[in-house]
Amino acid sequence: MEQARADRREAAARAVESAALNLFELHGFDAVTAGDIATAAGISIRTFYRYFPTKDDLLRAGVRRRAQAIATALAARAADEPPMRSIRWAVHDVVAAEDTTDVARWIRISMVSPAASNVMLGINVLELNAVLGDFLSTRLGTARDSLQPTMLAVAAAAVMIAAHARWSFHGGDLATMLSDALAVLDAIPPNAADI
């Protein structure tokens, strides 16, 4: 029963996101209000705020979903696999299952709006870097705030951002492009910590 309720809530939130995406593409992120989104989604403003405390949270939702999916995929990787290789293939598998049409739309929206771009970059640092840093610190046997897992997480996230930008200009298969980009980090010769 509780799972069914959670599924309905997720489906409703996704419908609101879809309505927001359409409006953001038509009018720009900055020009669209929460009220506009609620009207387009066929809900009250009060219901909108139950799903998304702010308009910015619409941008954060996709990044959070991806970060959670990557965390789950990383937990399933073999413990003896090199950590950067685990990240490479976990990211590949998660992105291969995504609807890249929506990913492309979010990228276009954030490219034309500094406010949207700042939100997307900020949540990426908070969510994805945290997932990657936690995974790397566990795999490397270091404290979470150690320099090595922190910098490797930042490097992997930056590579992913650059690969998304490249994909948005050149097209192709996003999962493969991310995998190929992360392979650059995976190819760095391991040090004593077996990165």
N, C-alpha and C positions, 0 to 999 in steps of 0.2 A: 504494500500500500504506500509506504513512504517512498519507495523507488519510483512508483508511478507518478507520485506528486512531484518528485524532483525532475523526472523526465518531462512532465507537462510544463513545469517552470522553465526548464532549459529550452524547450521548443518555443515557448512564448518569448523568452529573451532573444532567441535567434531571430524571430519574426520582427522584433523591434530593431535589432541590428540591421536586418535586411532593409527595412524601411529607411533607417538612418543612412545607410550606404547610398541608396538611391537619391536621397535628398542632398547628401554631401557632394555627390558627383554632379548633380544638376545645378546647385547653388553655391557650393563651396562650404567647407567645414565651418568657417567663421560666421557665415550668414545664417546658418540654420540654428534654430533654438530647440530646446527640449520640448516646448509646446508644439512646434512644427512636427517633430518626430512623433510625438504622441498622437497627433491628429492623423498623420499618415499611416500610423500603425493601427489606428482605430481603437485607441485606449485613452483613458483619462491621464492627465498630467500626474496625478497622484499614483496611478499604476506604473507610469514610466519611472518615477522616482523609487518605486519599490524594487525595480529591476536594476536601475542605474542611478546612483546618487547624483551623478553629474553627467553632462554630455561627454566629457572626457573619458568617463568609464566605459563608454561604448568602444572607444579605441583600445582600451586596456583589456577588454574581454577576450579578444582573439589572441593576444600575446599571452595572457594567463592560461588560456586553454592549451596553446601550443607548449608552453613551459611545463604544464602538468603532464601533458602527453609525453614530452621528452623525458621527464623525470621517471615516468612509468617504464618507458622503453629502456632507459639506462639501467634501471633496477633489474631488468631481465637479461642484460648482457652478461656474458661469461666473466667470472671474476678474474681469470687469468689473461683476458684480452687487454692489450695496451689501452690505457685510458683514452687517449685521443682517438684511437680507432673506434672505441665504444661510442664516443660522442659522434663521430662521423656517421656511423651506421644507424645509431638511434635517431639522429636528426633526419637522415635519409628516409627511414621507414615512416616516421611521423609525417613528414612533408609529402611523401608519396601518397599518403591517405587523405590529404587535404584537398579542398576545392581551390585550385590555383586561380580560378576566376575571381573569387573574393579576395585572395591575397593580392592579386594585381590591382584590384580596385582600392584596397587600403593603401597600397604603395602610392598610387596616383593621387589619392586624397592627401596623403602626408607630404607629397612632393610639392604641392601647390599651396600648402598652408603651414607657415612656420609654427603656429600653435599646435596643429595636429602632429607635425614632425617632432616637436619637443615632447609632447605626450608620449608618442610612440618610442622615442629614444629613451625617455625616462623610465617607462615601464619595462622596456627591454633590459635596462641595467638592473632594475629592481628584481624582476622575475627570472629572466633567463640566466643572467650572470649568477644569481643565487643558486639556481638548480645546478648549473655546471660547476660552480665552486663547491657546493656540497658534495656532489658526486666525486670530483677530483680530490678533495681533501680526504674523503673516505677511502678511495682507491689508492691514494698515495700514502695514507697513514699519517697525515699531518693535521694540525689544528685548522679549523675552517678559516681563520683569519691569517693563516700563514701566507707569505708572499707567493710561493709557487702555485698553489691552486687558484689563488685570486687572479694572478696575472695570466695563467693559462685559460681561465674562464673568460676573462676580458678579451684575450686574443681570439678565442673561438667565437665569441659573440660578435666581435668586430669583423671577423672573416665572414660570418653569416650576413651581416648588414651589407658588406661590400658585394657579396654574391647576390643578394636580393636586388641591389641597385643594378648590377650587371645584367641580371635576368630581365629586369623591367625594361632595359634598353635593347637587349639582344634576343630575348625570347628563349625558347628551348624548354627543356624539362627542368623545372626548379629543383626537384629532389636530387637529380644528377648533378646539377650545377653546384648545389650546396655540398654534396658529397665530394665532388672534385676540388672545391675550394678548401674544405676541411682536410683533404688529403695532403695539402701543403703542410699543415701543422703535424699531421700524422707522420710525415716523412722526415721530420726533424730527428736527427740521431738521438737515441735515448741517452740520458745521463745516469748517474748512479741511482736516481730515484725511479728509473725505468719509465720515463714519460713516453 
